[in-house]
Amino acid sequence: MESTLLRREISNLRKSTGISWEIIEQDYVLSWVLYGISKTNKLKETMIFKGGTALKKCYFGDYRFSQDLDFSVQGDYPKQEELFFLIDQACKTGGIVSENIDFKCNRYPERDVHPEKQEAFVVHARLPWQRDYNTSVKIEVTTQEEVFLPAHDKKIIHGYNESIDCKVLTYQIEEIIAEKIRAILQFAKNSTNEDGDDHVLEITMICGEYYQIMNIRSGKNFY
């Protein structure tokens, strides 16, 4: 898409949703990172998309905006330097095909050891109207988390009056919801008692939100 048309699409979306320009830029960039992953065979075959961004990009296009991509893995997945190299190549592929993004990728330094042996990366993007790499998104790859339900190939929901013809392996929606609640409960367990009430409220809100999603998916109302 020509850059002036893309700016118009982002501006229109900002006005209609009230979401900030920067978050919409991140959302646009995430789609093209996913495109690159889908065209990189070893990533496409072994990385399974999950989390809230998977809900937006693969199930509900009008779900809340996110700034990161979360994956689990299967099979003979790439590790360490091979994983970094392939993610960097995937981003470059997305940038070339989009014709609007320059990418560069760095490892994200984790402060603490992740319980599921996570590898994390920061992807910096420069859009045509930016002088520098002002848009950043994060990729997190969890390597020791069991996936219980068979992953599905899901087409990316992009928008912006652009067509992105790609699919990525994605958690089933039931497992996305269960995994999100589990992660919050684990975080709450490891937090101080002073934060307990806040975590209970957050869990209650998320459970209610996902309950609504299941209603929509099933076409039923369980109230």
N, CA and C of each residue as an Amber inpcrd file, in Angstrom:
protein
   669
   0.8340000  -1.1930000   0.0000000   0.0000000   0.0000000   0.0000000
   0.8710000   1.2470000   0.0000000   0.4670000   2.2330000  -0.7650000
   1.1850000   3.5060000  -0.8070000   1.1160000   4.1720000   0.5700000
   2.2240000   4.7800000   0.9990000   2.3470000   5.2280000   2.3940000
   1.2950000   6.2650000   2.7840000   0.9150000   7.1610000   1.8540000
  -0.0980000   8.1650000   2.2010000  -1.4600000   7.5080000   2.4550000
  -1.7640000   6.4530000   1.7070000  -3.0130000   5.7230000   1.9320000
  -2.9860000   4.9960000   3.2690000  -1.8180000   4.4380000   3.6280000
  -1.6900000   3.7670000   4.9110000  -1.8770000   4.7590000   6.0550000
  -1.2950000   5.9340000   5.9510000  -1.4740000   6.9540000   6.9970000
  -2.9390000   7.3250000   7.1390000  -3.6480000   7.3880000   6.0210000
  -5.0680000   7.7090000   6.0670000  -5.8470000   6.6010000   6.7760000
  -5.4870000   5.3290000   6.4820000  -6.1550000   4.2100000   7.1410000
  -5.9300000   4.2480000   8.6520000  -4.6940000   4.5110000   9.0640000
  -4.3880000   4.5780000  10.4930000  -5.1190000   5.7390000  11.1460000
  -5.1480000   6.8710000  10.4660000  -5.8500000   8.0470000  11.0040000
  -7.3360000   7.7710000  11.1640000  -7.9480000   7.1340000  10.1770000
  -9.3760000   6.8230000  10.2650000  -9.6690000   5.8560000  11.4020000
  -8.7720000   4.8580000  11.5800000  -8.9610000   3.8920000  12.6540000
  -8.8020000   4.5600000  14.0170000  -7.8550000   5.4640000  14.1210000
  -7.6580000   6.1920000  15.3880000  -8.9030000   6.9950000  15.7440000
  -9.4800000   7.6670000  14.7510000 -10.6790000   8.4790000  15.0090000
 -11.8740000   7.6190000  15.3840000 -11.9980000   6.4460000  14.7530000
 -13.1770000   5.6160000  14.9990000 -13.0880000   4.8130000  16.2930000
 -11.8630000   4.5450000  16.7610000 -11.6960000   3.7070000  17.9530000
 -11.2310000   4.4720000  19.1850000 -10.5860000   5.6160000  18.9880000
  -9.9800000   6.3350000  20.1000000  -8.6540000   5.7540000  20.5440000
  -8.1800000   4.7220000  19.8370000  -6.8880000   4.1150000  20.1510000
  -5.7700000   5.0240000  19.6450000  -4.6750000   5.0780000  20.3890000
  -3.5870000   5.9880000  20.0150000  -2.9410000   5.5700000  18.6980000
  -2.3740000   6.5520000  18.0140000  -1.6710000   6.3200000  16.7490000
  -0.5740000   5.2790000  16.9280000   0.1730000   5.3880000  18.0360000
   1.3150000   4.4930000  18.2590000   0.8840000   3.0380000  18.4050000
  -0.2160000   2.7880000  19.1110000  -0.6820000   1.4110000  19.2890000
  -1.1860000   0.8400000  17.9710000  -1.8360000   1.6670000  17.1570000
  -2.3000000   1.2020000  15.8460000  -1.1040000   0.8910000  14.9510000
  -0.0570000   1.6950000  15.0080000   1.1640000   1.3780000  14.2620000
   1.7100000   0.0190000  14.6910000   1.7260000  -0.2370000  15.9960000
   2.2020000  -1.5290000  16.4790000   1.3470000  -2.6690000  15.9360000
   0.0480000  -2.4700000  15.9200000  -0.8530000  -3.4970000  15.4000000
  -0.5700000  -3.7930000  13.9270000  -0.3260000  -2.7510000  13.1620000
   0.0040000  -2.9280000  11.7440000   1.2990000  -3.7300000  11.5930000
   2.2900000  -3.3830000  12.3940000   3.5830000  -4.0620000  12.3350000
   3.4450000  -5.5340000  12.7230000   2.6430000  -5.8260000  13.7470000
   2.4720000  -7.2100000  14.1910000   1.9890000  -8.1120000  13.0580000
   1.0810000  -7.6010000  12.2370000   0.5670000  -8.4140000  11.1240000
   1.6860000  -8.8250000  10.1800000   2.5940000  -7.9090000   9.9040000
   3.6560000  -8.2050000   8.9470000   4.7500000  -9.0790000   9.5550000
   4.9320000  -9.0040000  10.8790000   5.8230000  -9.9690000  11.5340000
   5.2280000 -11.3720000  11.4220000   3.9220000 -11.4830000  11.6660000
   3.2510000 -12.7800000  11.5190000   3.3480000 -13.2960000  10.0910000
   3.2270000 -12.3930000   9.1290000   3.3710000 -12.7960000   7.7250000
   4.7580000 -13.4210000   7.5050000   5.7870000 -12.7470000   7.9970000
   7.1430000 -13.2750000   7.8270000   7.3240000 -14.6290000   8.4800000
   6.7570000 -14.7970000   9.6820000   6.8390000 -16.0900000  10.3630000
   6.1550000 -17.1700000   9.5360000   5.0140000 -16.8210000   8.9310000
   4.2750000 -17.8090000   8.1340000   5.0260000 -18.2310000   6.8820000
   5.9750000 -17.4170000   6.4330000   6.7370000 -17.7230000   5.2240000
   8.1280000 -18.2860000   5.5390000   8.3990000 -18.5140000   6.8160000
   9.6820000 -19.0780000   7.2480000   9.3990000 -20.4910000   7.7510000
   9.7330000 -21.4950000   6.9390000   9.2150000 -22.8420000   7.1430000
   9.4270000 -23.3840000   8.5560000  10.6340000 -23.2530000   9.0810000
  10.8940000 -23.8760000  10.3830000  10.1310000 -23.1710000  11.5040000
   9.8730000 -21.8900000  11.3580000   9.0510000 -21.1860000  12.3420000
   7.5810000 -21.5550000  12.1590000   7.1340000 -21.5870000  10.9160000
   5.7330000 -21.9020000  10.6340000   5.3490000 -23.2780000  11.1540000
   6.2730000 -24.2300000  11.0950000   5.9660000 -25.6110000  11.4750000
   6.0790000 -25.8660000  12.9740000   6.8050000 -25.0130000  13.6940000
   7.1010000 -25.3250000  15.0950000   6.5710000 -24.2970000  16.0970000
   6.2510000 -23.0910000  15.6720000   5.7840000 -22.0620000  16.6040000
   4.2650000 -21.9590000  16.5560000   3.6450000 -21.9700000  17.7530000
   2.1790000 -21.9550000  17.8600000   1.7650000 -20.6400000  18.5400000
   1.0080000 -19.8470000  17.8170000   0.5660000 -18.5220000  18.2400000
  -0.4760000 -18.6520000  19.3540000  -0.3570000 -17.8070000  20.3810000
  -1.2710000 -17.8830000  21.5220000  -1.4720000 -16.4880000  22.1060000
  -2.2830000 -16.4090000  23.1560000  -2.4400000 -15.1710000  23.8950000
  -3.4910000 -14.2300000  23.3100000  -3.5790000 -13.0580000  23.9360000
  -4.5780000 -12.0800000  23.5300000  -4.4150000 -11.5960000  22.1060000
  -3.1720000 -11.4860000  21.6410000  -2.9590000 -11.0350000  20.2610000
  -3.4620000 -12.0720000  19.2740000  -3.3770000 -13.3530000  19.6310000
  -3.9290000 -14.3950000  18.7590000  -5.4420000 -14.2720000  18.6580000
  -6.0940000 -13.8820000  19.7560000  -7.5370000 -13.6600000  19.6920000
  -7.8660000 -12.5670000  18.6830000  -7.0830000 -11.4880000  18.6980000
  -7.3520000 -10.3740000  17.7840000  -6.9780000 -10.7090000  16.3460000
  -5.8300000 -11.3100000  16.1560000  -5.3130000 -11.5020000  14.8020000
  -5.8700000 -12.7410000  14.1030000  -6.4330000 -13.6750000  14.8660000
  -6.8950000 -14.9260000  14.2420000  -8.3620000 -15.2630000  14.5080000
  -8.9700000 -14.6350000  15.5080000 -10.3510000 -14.9740000  15.8390000
 -11.2960000 -13.7840000  15.7550000 -10.9560000 -12.6790000  16.4230000
 -11.8440000 -11.5220000  16.4950000 -11.0600000 -10.2690000  16.1160000
 -11.2730000  -9.7670000  14.9140000 -10.5040000  -8.6140000  14.4530000
 -10.7310000  -7.3670000  15.2720000 -11.8680000  -7.2810000  15.9600000
 -12.1570000  -6.0850000  16.7580000 -11.8560000  -6.2940000  18.2390000
 -11.1060000  -7.3490000  18.5700000 -10.6720000  -7.5630000  19.9500000
  -9.6460000  -6.4940000  20.3190000  -9.3300000  -6.3780000  21.6070000
  -8.4560000  -5.2890000  22.0500000  -7.0690000  -5.3890000  21.4210000
  -6.4360000  -4.2300000  21.2460000  -5.1200000  -4.1460000  20.6250000
  -4.0540000  -4.6600000  21.5880000  -2.9790000  -5.2080000  21.0070000
  -1.8620000  -5.7200000  21.8000000  -0.5510000  -5.2130000  21.2070000
   0.5100000  -5.4040000  21.9680000   1.8260000  -4.9480000  21.5150000
   2.8540000  -6.0710000  21.4620000   2.4210000  -7.3220000  21.5660000
   3.4050000  -8.4020000  21.5390000   2.8140000  -9.6460000  20.8970000
   3.6940000 -10.5650000  20.5640000   3.3310000 -11.8530000  19.9860000
   3.8550000 -12.9460000  20.8980000   2.9800000 -13.8550000  21.3050000
   3.3540000 -14.9480000  22.2000000   3.2090000 -16.2820000  21.4740000
   4.2050000 -17.1450000  21.6650000   4.2040000 -18.4570000  21.0140000
   4.6260000 -19.5350000  21.9980000   4.0740000 -20.7330000  21.8070000
   4.6610000 -21.9670000  22.3380000   5.2930000 -22.6980000  21.1530000
   5.8920000 -23.8490000  21.4270000   6.6010000 -24.5550000  20.3530000
   6.2220000 -26.0340000  20.3370000   6.5220000 -26.6710000  19.2170000
   6.3290000 -28.1090000  19.0780000   7.4340000 -28.6770000  18.1960000
   7.6400000 -29.9860000  18.3050000   8.5750000 -30.6620000  17.4180000
  10.0090000 -30.1940000  17.5790000  10.7550000 -30.2640000  16.4950000
  12.1750000 -29.8880000  16.4800000  12.2950000 -28.3890000  16.2530000
  11.9760000 -27.6290000  17.2880000  11.9270000 -26.1730000  17.1600000
  13.3390000 -25.5580000  17.2270000  13.5510000 -24.4120000  16.5750000
  14.8640000 -23.7530000  16.6330000  15.1000000 -23.1350000  18.0010000
  16.3680000 -23.0610000  18.3710000  16.7280000 -22.5430000  19.6860000
  17.8600000 -21.5310000  19.5520000  17.9490000 -20.6590000  20.5410000
  19.0700000 -19.7480000  20.7160000  19.4000000 -18.9830000  19.4270000
  20.6090000 -19.1400000  18.9250000  21.0270000 -18.3260000  17.7850000
  20.2530000 -18.6570000  16.5060000  19.9050000 -19.9240000  16.3330000
  19.1080000 -20.2790000  15.1520000  17.7430000 -19.6020000  15.2130000
  17.1250000 -19.5800000  16.3990000  15.8230000 -18.9340000  16.5490000
  15.9270000 -17.4430000  16.2810000  16.9560000 -16.8230000  16.8270000
  17.1470000 -15.3890000  16.5910000  17.3370000 -15.0990000  15.0960000
  18.1520000 -15.8990000  14.4410000  18.4030000 -15.7090000  13.0060000
  17.1110000 -15.8450000  12.2090000  16.3020000 -16.8570000  12.5120000
  15.0780000 -17.0930000  11.7480000  14.0400000 -16.0010000  11.9910000
  13.9330000 -15.5200000  13.2280000  12.9970000 -14.4320000  13.5070000
  13.4360000 -13.1560000  12.7970000  14.7360000 -12.9060000  12.7990000
  15.2600000 -11.7450000  12.0780000  14.9470000 -11.8500000  10.5850000
  15.1240000 -13.0360000  10.0190000  14.8140000 -13.2450000   8.6020000
  13.3200000 -13.1010000   8.3350000  12.5030000 -13.5920000   9.2450000
  11.0530000 -13.4750000   9.0790000  10.6250000 -12.0130000   9.0540000
  11.1930000 -11.2210000   9.9450000  10.8590000  -9.7930000   9.9690000
  11.2760000  -9.1090000   8.6670000  12.4390000  -9.4410000   8.1750000
  12.8890000  -8.8480000   6.9210000  11.9670000  -9.2440000   5.7690000
  11.5050000 -10.4930000   5.7580000  10.5640000 -10.9380000   4.7340000
   9.2800000 -10.1200000   4.7880000   8.7530000  -9.9410000   5.9910000
   7.5500000  -9.1320000   6.1400000   7.7480000  -7.7070000   5.6830000
   8.9020000  -7.1410000   5.9990000   9.1860000  -5.7710000   5.5810000
   9.2640000  -5.6110000   4.0830000   9.8900000  -6.5720000   3.4220000
  10.0390000  -6.5010000   1.9630000   8.6750000  -6.5760000   1.2870000
   7.8370000  -7.5040000   1.7260000   6.5380000  -7.6830000   1.0750000
   5.5970000  -6.5210000   1.3920000   5.6600000  -5.9900000   2.6030000
   4.7790000  -4.8740000   2.9710000   5.0980000  -3.6060000   2.1850000
   6.3690000  -3.4180000   1.8460000   6.8690000  -2.2290000   1.1420000
   6.7480000  -0.9610000   1.9890000   6.3960000  -1.1160000   3.2740000
   6.2170000   0.0620000   4.1260000   7.0470000   0.0180000   5.4050000
   7.7220000  -1.1050000   5.6650000   8.3760000  -1.2690000   6.9630000
   9.8190000  -1.7100000   6.7840000  10.7130000  -1.0540000   7.5190000
  12.0770000  -1.5490000   7.7060000  12.1530000  -2.1320000   9.1170000
  12.7440000  -3.3010000   9.2340000  12.8140000  -3.9900000  10.5170000
  14.2540000  -4.1630000  10.9780000  14.4350000  -4.1890000  12.2790000
  15.6440000  -4.7340000  12.8820000  15.2450000  -5.4090000  14.1810000
  15.9820000  -6.4590000  14.5270000  15.5780000  -7.3320000  15.6230000
  16.7200000  -7.4800000  16.6230000  16.3740000  -7.4810000  17.9130000
  17.3460000  -7.6940000  18.9770000  16.7850000  -8.6530000  20.0080000
  17.6940000  -9.3160000  20.7160000  17.2470000 -10.1140000  21.8510000
  16.7570000  -9.1950000  22.9660000  15.7480000  -9.6640000  23.7040000
  15.2590000  -8.9360000  24.8670000  15.9070000  -9.5350000  26.1150000
  16.6430000  -8.7350000  26.8700000  17.3270000  -9.2860000  28.0520000
  16.3470000  -9.5270000  29.1920000  16.1200000 -10.7890000  29.5180000
  15.2240000 -11.1330000  30.6260000  15.9380000 -10.8840000  31.9590000
  15.2400000 -10.2190000  32.8820000  15.8230000  -9.9560000  34.1930000
  15.8570000 -11.2090000  35.0700000  14.8180000 -12.0420000  34.9410000
  14.7210000 -13.2540000  35.7490000  14.5410000 -14.4650000  34.8370000
  14.9260000 -15.6230000  35.3330000  14.7440000 -16.8530000  34.5700000
  13.2570000 -17.1620000  34.4750000  12.7730000 -17.3440000  33.2660000
  11.3590000 -17.6330000  33.0580000  11.0780000 -19.0860000  33.4150000
   9.9350000 -19.3700000  34.1210000   9.6650000 -20.7520000  34.5500000
   9.4800000 -21.7270000  33.3940000   9.1130000 -21.2310000  32.2180000
   8.9260000 -22.1160000  31.0670000  10.0030000 -21.9010000  29.9980000
  11.1930000 -21.4290000  30.4080000  12.3450000 -21.3050000  29.5120000
  12.0130000 -20.4690000  28.2820000  11.6380000 -19.2410000  28.5190000
  11.2210000 -18.3370000  27.4540000  12.4150000 -17.6730000  26.7770000
  12.3160000 -17.5090000  25.4520000  13.2380000 -16.6530000  24.7130000
  12.4450000 -15.4610000  24.2120000  13.0190000 -14.2750000  24.3270000
  12.2860000 -13.0570000  23.9830000  13.1130000 -12.1700000  23.0660000
  12.4050000 -11.4530000  22.2070000  13.0380000 -10.5900000  21.2110000
  12.2450000  -9.2890000  21.0890000  12.9610000  -8.2180000  20.7730000
  12.3050000  -6.9470000  20.4800000  12.4990000  -6.6480000  18.9970000
  11.3930000  -6.3770000  18.3210000  11.4220000  -6.0350000  16.9040000
  11.1820000  -4.5410000  16.7790000  12.1430000  -3.8500000  16.1900000
  12.0340000  -2.4070000  15.9680000  11.6550000  -2.1740000  14.5060000
  10.6680000  -1.3110000  14.2950000  10.1710000  -1.0670000  12.9440000
  10.1990000   0.4300000  12.6260000  10.5030000   0.7090000  11.3750000
  10.4510000   2.0970000  10.8970000   9.4450000   2.1730000   9.7560000
   8.4100000   2.9660000   9.9620000   7.3990000   3.1930000   8.9400000
   7.7970000   4.3780000   8.0750000   7.1970000   4.5540000   6.9110000
   7.6950000   5.5580000   5.9460000   7.7840000   6.9730000   6.4860000
   6.9210000   7.3460000   7.4110000   6.9190000   8.7110000   7.9400000
   7.8040000   8.8750000   9.1650000   8.5090000   7.8160000   9.5670000
   9.3720000   7.8730000  10.7410000  10.8320000   8.0230000  10.3300000
  11.5540000   8.8830000  11.0380000  12.9810000   9.0460000  10.7690000
  13.8120000   7.9160000  11.3710000  13.3060000   7.3270000  12.4310000
  14.0480000   6.2720000  13.1270000  13.1120000   5.0880000  13.3720000
  13.6450000   4.0500000  14.0230000  12.8620000   2.8440000  14.3170000
  12.0350000   3.1060000  15.5800000  10.9210000   3.8160000  15.3940000
  10.1470000   4.3170000  16.5260000   9.0410000   3.3820000  17.0020000
   8.7640000   2.3300000  16.2580000   7.7030000   1.3990000  16.6250000
   8.3370000   0.0730000  17.0240000   8.0380000  -0.3720000  18.2380000
   8.6430000  -1.6090000  18.7410000   7.5690000  -2.5670000  19.2190000
   7.7790000  -3.8420000  18.9370000   6.9030000  -4.9050000  19.4370000
   7.7840000  -6.0160000  19.9870000   7.1900000  -6.8610000  20.7970000
   7.9550000  -7.9110000  21.4600000   7.4660000  -9.2820000  21.0030000
   8.3980000 -10.2090000  20.8500000   8.0830000 -11.6050000  20.5560000
   8.5790000 -12.4550000  21.7210000   7.6980000 -13.2860000  22.2810000
   8.0710000 -14.1820000  23.3610000   7.7880000 -15.6160000  22.9350000
   8.8020000 -16.4700000  23.0480000   8.6780000 -17.8710000  22.6540000
   8.9130000 -18.7350000  23.8890000   7.8690000 -19.4040000  24.3540000
   7.9490000 -20.2680000  25.5230000   8.2310000 -21.6960000  25.0690000
   9.3040000 -22.2750000  25.5590000   9.7650000 -23.5460000  25.0050000
   9.4210000 -24.7650000  25.8490000   8.9050000 -24.5700000  27.0610000
   8.5960000 -25.7250000  27.9120000   7.1740000 -25.6490000  28.4590000
   6.2480000 -25.2710000  27.6080000   4.8470000 -25.2370000  27.9910000
   4.0800000 -26.2460000  27.1420000   3.4100000 -27.1700000  27.7970000
   2.6910000 -28.2190000  27.0750000   1.4580000 -27.6400000  26.3810000
   1.2640000 -28.0380000  25.1280000   0.0730000 -27.6580000  24.3710000
  -0.8610000 -28.8570000  24.3630000  -2.0800000 -28.6860000  24.8610000
  -2.9840000 -29.8180000  25.0800000  -3.8980000 -30.1050000  23.8860000
  -4.3160000 -29.0650000  23.1800000  -5.2420000 -29.2450000  22.0580000
  -4.5020000 -29.0790000  20.7410000  -4.8960000 -29.7880000  19.6970000
  -4.2170000 -29.6470000  18.4000000  -4.2980000 -28.2040000  17.8890000
  -3.1710000 -27.6790000  17.4350000  -3.1470000 -26.3240000  16.8780000
  -3.8250000 -26.3150000  15.5140000  -4.4230000 -25.1630000  15.1900000
  -5.0990000 -24.9860000  13.9130000  -4.3790000 -23.9420000  13.0710000
  -4.3610000 -24.1420000  11.7620000  -3.8900000 -23.0950000  10.8490000
  -4.9630000 -22.0320000  10.7500000  -4.6240000 -20.8080000  11.1640000
  -5.6100000 -19.7270000  11.1520000  -5.1020000 -18.5730000  10.2720000
  -6.0080000 -18.0410000   9.4760000  -5.6760000 -16.9170000   8.6110000
  -5.5750000 -15.6390000   9.4440000  -4.6030000 -14.8120000   9.1060000
  -4.4000000 -13.5580000   9.8220000  -5.4770000 -12.5460000   9.4290000
  -6.0870000 -11.9350000  10.4550000  -7.0240000 -10.8250000  10.2560000
  -6.2170000  -9.5330000  10.3430000  -6.1620000  -8.7980000   9.2450000
  -5.2640000  -7.6460000   9.1830000  -6.0010000  -6.3090000   9.1300000
  -6.8640000  -6.1160000   8.1340000  -7.5190000  -4.8230000   7.9750000
  -6.6630000  -3.8540000   7.1750000  -6.8390000  -2.5600000   7.4320000
  -6.0760000  -1.4850000   6.7880000  -6.2480000  -1.4800000   5.2630000
  -7.3290000  -2.0840000   4.7750000  -7.5630000  -2.1780000   3.3280000
  -6.3940000  -2.8190000   2.5940000  -5.7260000  -3.7470000   3.2930000
  -4.6280000  -4.5190000   2.7180000  -4.9600000  -5.9990000   2.8370000
  -4.4930000  -6.7590000   1.9090000  -4.6630000  -8.2130000   1.9780000
  -3.3490000  -8.8590000   2.3770000  -3.3860000  -9.6400000   3.4520000
  -2.2300000 -10.4380000   3.8590000  -2.6450000 -11.9010000   3.7640000
  -2.1200000 -12.5880000   2.7780000  -2.5160000 -13.9700000   2.5170000
  -1.5660000 -14.9150000   3.2430000  -1.8870000 -15.2220000   4.4940000
  -1.0220000 -16.1400000   5.2420000  -1.8040000 -16.7500000   6.3920000
  -1.3030000 -17.8970000   6.8640000  -1.8670000 -18.5830000   8.0160000
  -0.7370000 -18.9370000   8.9780000  -1.0710000 -18.9810000  10.2590000
  -0.1040000 -19.4150000  11.2700000  -0.7590000 -20.4470000  12.1740000
   0.0480000 -21.3900000  12.6760000  -0.4500000 -22.3420000  13.6640000
  -0.8770000 -21.5870000  14.9120000  -2.0710000 -21.8660000  15.3930000
  -2.6480000 -21.0790000  16.4800000  -3.3310000 -21.9810000  17.4950000
  -3.2160000 -21.6130000  18.7690000  -3.9550000 -22.3030000  19.8210000
  -5.4530000 -22.2760000  19.5020000  -6.1520000 -23.3300000  19.8960000
  -7.6010000 -23.2640000  19.8970000  -8.0490000 -22.2590000  20.9620000
  -9.1800000 -21.6410000  20.7170000  -9.6070000 -20.5310000  21.5630000
  -9.7860000 -20.9530000  23.0230000 -10.2500000 -22.1900000  23.2510000
 -10.4290000 -22.6700000  24.6220000  -9.1040000 -22.7260000  25.3750000
  -8.0370000 -23.0990000  24.6780000  -6.7400000 -23.1890000  25.3390000
  -6.1200000 -21.8100000  25.5490000  -6.3930000 -20.8790000  24.6420000
  -5.9320000 -19.5030000  24.8570000  -6.5060000 -18.9660000  26.1600000
  -7.7990000 -19.1580000  26.3570000  -8.4620000 -18.6550000  27.5530000
  -7.9150000 -19.3390000  28.8080000  -7.8110000 -20.6640000  28.7680000
  -7.3100000 -21.4020000  29.9320000  -5.8790000 -20.9990000  30.2640000
  -5.0370000 -20.8320000  29.2460000  -3.6330000 -20.4930000  29.4630000
  -3.4910000 -19.0890000  30.0490000  -4.3400000 -18.1630000  29.5950000
  -4.2800000 -16.7990000  30.1080000  -4.6620000 -16.7450000  31.5850000
  -5.7090000 -17.4550000  31.9430000  -6.1310000 -17.4910000  33.3440000
  -5.0630000 -18.1620000  34.2060000  -4.4820000 -19.2600000  33.7080000
  -3.4130000 -19.9340000  34.4480000  -2.2410000 -19.0070000  34.7110000
  -1.8370000 -18.2240000  33.6950000  -0.6970000 -17.3200000  33.8360000
  -0.9700000 -16.2460000  34.8870000  -2.1740000 -15.7200000  34.9100000
  -2.5230000 -14.6960000  35.8990000  -2.5390000 -15.2910000  37.3060000
  -3.0930000 -16.4940000  37.4440000  -3.1090000 -17.1510000  38.7480000
  -1.6940000 -17.4250000  39.2500000  -0.8120000 -17.8410000  38.3390000
   0.5720000 -18.0980000  38.7190000   1.2540000 -16.8020000  39.1530000
   1.0000000 -15.7190000  38.4080000   1.5800000 -14.4230000  38.7650000
   1.0710000 -13.9650000  40.1300000  -0.2330000 -14.1400000  40.3680000
  -0.8160000 -13.7310000  41.6370000  -0.2250000 -14.5320000  42.7960000
  -0.0140000 -15.8180000  42.5780000   0.5540000 -16.6820000  43.6250000
   1.9510000 -16.2240000  44.0160000   2.7120000 -15.7310000  43.0400000
   4.0950000 -15.3380000  43.2960000   4.2240000 -13.8880000  43.7480000
   3.1160000 -13.1530000  43.8170000   3.1460000 -11.7490000  44.2090000
   2.9260000 -11.6150000  45.7100000   3.1290000 -10.4070000  46.2070000
   2.9410000 -10.1570000  47.6340000   1.4580000 -10.1330000  47.9700000
   1.1560000 -10.3560000  49.2460000  -0.2360000 -10.3300000  49.6890000
  -0.8840000  -8.9740000  49.4760000  -0.0790000  -7.9010000  49.4950000
  -0.6150000  -6.5610000  49.3110000  -1.2780000  -6.4040000  47.9470000
  -0.8170000  -7.1820000  46.9560000  -1.3740000  -7.0850000  45.6090000
  -2.5510000  -8.0320000  45.3870000  -2.8880000  -8.8150000  46.4030000
  -3.8650000  -9.8810000  46.2170000  -5.2030000  -9.4040000  45.6930000
  -5.7620000  -8.3510000  46.2920000  -7.0790000  -7.8720000  45.8750000
  -7.0730000  -7.4260000  44.4250000  -5.9930000  -6.7720000  44.0000000
  -5.9020000  -6.3210000  42.6120000  -5.9100000  -7.5020000  41.6580000
  -5.2100000  -8.5760000  42.0080000  -5.1500000  -9.7500000  41.1350000
  -6.4930000 -10.4600000  41.0780000  -7.2030000 -10.5330000  42.2110000
  -8.5310000 -11.1460000  42.2020000  -9.4560000 -10.3800000  41.2750000
  -9.3960000  -9.0450000  41.3370000 -10.2360000  -8.2270000  40.4650000
  -9.8740000  -8.4390000  38.9950000  -8.5630000  -8.4930000  38.7090000
  -8.1290000  -8.7030000  37.3250000  -8.5960000 -10.0610000  36.8040000
  -8.4490000 -11.1030000  37.6190000  -8.8740000 -12.4390000  37.2120000
 -10.3790000 -12.4580000  36.9660000 -11.1530000 -11.8120000  37.8500000
 -12.6020000 -11.7800000  37.6960000 -12.9980000 -11.0960000  36.3960000
 -12.3400000  -9.9710000  36.0850000 -12.6530000  -9.2360000  34.8650000
 -12.3120000 -10.0630000  33.6280000 -11.1520000 -10.7170000  33.6420000
 -10.7320000 -11.5040000  32.4810000 -11.6320000 -12.7150000  32.2930000
 -11.9980000 -13.3750000  33.3990000 -12.9100000 -14.5210000  33.2800000
 -14.2400000 -14.0840000  32.6770000 -14.7410000 -12.9230000  33.1070000
 -15.9870000 -12.4230000  32.5520000 -15.8670000 -12.1060000  31.0710000
 -14.7420000 -11.5140000  30.6810000 -14.5090000 -11.1710000  29.2760000
 -14.4470000 -12.4300000  28.4180000 -13.7290000 -13.4480000  28.8740000
 -13.5990000 -14.6770000  28.1000000 -14.9020000 -15.4890000  28.0950000
 -15.6770000 -15.3440000  29.1620000 -16.9910000 -15.9800000  29.1750000
 -17.8590000 -15.4140000  28.0500000 -17.7680000 -14.1010000  27.8500000
 -18.5050000 -13.4680000  26.7480000 -18.0020000 -13.9750000  25.4030000
 -16.6880000 -14.1610000  25.2750000 -16.1230000 -14.6800000  24.0210000
 -16.6820000 -16.0670000  23.7220000 -16.7610000 -16.9140000  24.7410000
 -17.2820000 -18.2600000  24.5260000 -18.7580000 -18.2280000  24.1420000
 -19.5140000 -17.2680000  24.6980000 -20.8980000 -17.0980000  24.2890000
 -20.9930000 -16.7750000  22.7960000 -20.1440000 -15.8350000  22.3640000
 -20.1490000 -15.4340000  20.9530000 -19.7690000 -16.6020000  20.0720000
 -18.7400000 -17.3380000  20.4840000 -18.2470000 -18.4480000  19.6640000
 -19.2780000 -19.5600000  19.5210000 -19.9990000 -19.8390000  20.5960000
 -20.9420000 -20.9530000  20.5760000 -22.2930000 -20.5600000  19.9840000
 -22.5390000 -19.2310000  19.9110000 -23.8350000 -18.7710000  19.4440000
 -24.9210000 -18.9480000  20.4850000 -24.5240000 -19.1930000  21.7270000
 -25.4890000 -19.3900000  22.7970000 -25.3160000 -18.3150000  23.8710000
 -26.3230000 -18.1670000  24.6880000 -26.2360000 -17.2770000  25.8330000
 -26.4510000 -18.1020000  27.0840000 -25.4010000 -18.1880000  27.9210000
 -25.4560000 -19.0570000  29.0870000 -25.9370000 -18.3360000  30.3520000
 -26.3810000 -17.0830000  30.1860000 -26.8840000 -16.3860000  31.3640000
 -28.2270000 -16.9720000  31.7890000
